[in-house]
Amino acid sequence: MGDRRVSVWILGDQLLAQHPALVAAEQDHPRDGIRVVLVESRARSRRLPYQRKKLVLLFSAMRHYAAELRERGYRVDYVQASTFLSGMQQHVATWRPNRLVTMEASEWRGRRFQQTRLSDALGIPTTVLANTQFLVGRFDPYPDIEADKRVVMEHFYRRMRRHFEILIDDGKPIGDRWNYDAENRKPLPKGAQPPAVPTFEPDAVTREVMSEVAASGDGGSPAHVQLGPGTSGTIVRVTDPDQVIADEGTGNRVEVP
């Protein structure tokens, strides 16, 4: 079965019902020859002083996604590691796939790492598919723009809508208006009562993540950052030396802002 093993690395902001890398893997491999891997990277969660609620949302979503994939019959390796690379190396050492399929990260740093270093670092062929989460990756209305040419966002927006026929009828915007910016700039009418903010009781998985994030000290706690007077929460400088971490993509040391 060695020549039939493939791993599919899915990033935390790519929790798609039909992930392109998983679809691609299933075209050439049986279900029992596919292992999906998700990695919680401690270094990534400490790169910036993220709001703890954001970290909880991310990790809880990843764990729920992993559980859903298992319910659908996929074999999932959920790894908690110091870095993405160490997590992937741990997965490869355990599962021993012949190749890896993944989708481009949305961030340039992660994308560059996938495209230039990941295959050599893992010692297996790696296929990096184009990211499907951005429409501009499928259609670029200004593919050969000159360096000094000024592009107006509104023109870009209209071309994209026309091409993908989003709220378009016979080439014109539905309602005969492209946007409602003028109305959106007006203040809320006096006496208006916005709807109540919806709340959701955290389940056992989310509560576990909440406890882990609180215990980790990640998330921009006072031990990590120092705020200057009058900054309204703006980060001034890092005071914890542990916040100087090794960048996963290049191996260079970077100071977290």
Secondary structure, 3 states (H helix, E strand, C coil): CHHHCEEEECCCCCCCCCCHHHHHHHHHCCHHHEEEEEEEEHHHHCCCCCCHHHHHHHHHHHHHHHHHHHHCCCEEEEEEECCHHHHHHHHHHHHCCCEEEEECCCCHHHHHHHHHCHHHHHCCCEEEECCCCCHHHCCCCCCCCCCCCCCCHHHHHHHHHHHHCCCEECCEECCCCCCCHHHHCCCCCCCCCCCCCCCCCCCHHHHHHHHHHHHHCCCCCCCCEEECCCCCCCEEEECCHHHEEECCCCCCEEECC
